[in-house]
Amino acid sequence: MASYEDLSQINVSKEEKDKLVAEVIRYVLFRTHHGNGCPIKREELTQLITKSYHQRSLPTIIINEAREKLSIIFGYEMKELQRTRASSNRRASQQSVVDTKSYILESKLPSGIYKKYVEDKGASHISGFTFVVISIVHLAGGKIPEENLWHHLRRMGFSESDENHPLFGNSKQTLELLVQQRYLQKEKTNGPEGNVFIYELAERTLEGSVYEKLKDSIVEIVSKDATAVEAD
């Protein structure tokens, strides 16, 4: 919580601060619910705060308090993701990067309670698809050419030409949603046969706990398959 000294130094009253915190919380909850789980950029929240206030340190104070209240009142962790991307400055070195921060909400409820009372069973096919795709990319070494990825997905009956899949609708759009949600990132590279798109694991997948769960799940599946083969 921001102290009285913090607020007085930036010339903002407690009432104004509380109003801004409430606005940020409403925005984060709304965008999470209606944005297909796509991360919320910090610059979006900063713009929300600074449209009427111009104190440089105010966004940090407001966002930190919003994160605290989301945890205490709503049971959500507002987790920060940090994306590293190539600099758009052509004169900069190829090694130059720009860090873009964004946030996602994760429930702090125990997994059993979350699955029983909160989890949307109607979205289980999306969760399954996400797991399959990021597992393919992980097993390919963390990155895979677009055509190779679709090759594996076609073997499971999921074609890039399908615009009316009974579960997923437009197949290409479903895959691109994983890029928007930052499970994957998609980059164009120059290859021997021209421009090629490469899918890589992005920051949401590489986040510690998620990445460990992914590896554990893959190991468990492989172990079960090996046991079944031995039994046959």
Buried (B, 14 or more C-beta within 10 A) or exposed (E): EBEEEBBEEBEBEEEBBBEBBEBBBEBBBEBBEEEEBBBBBBEBBBEBBBEEBEEEEBBEBBBBBBBEBBEEEBBBBBBBBEBEEEEEEEEEEEEEEEEBBBBBBBBEBEEEEBEEEEBEEEEEEBEEBBBBBBBBBBEBEEBBBBEBBBEBBBEEEBEBEBEEEEEBEBBBEBBEBBBBBBBBBBEEEEEEEEEBEBBBBBBBBBBEEBBEEBEEEBEEEEEEEEEEEEEE
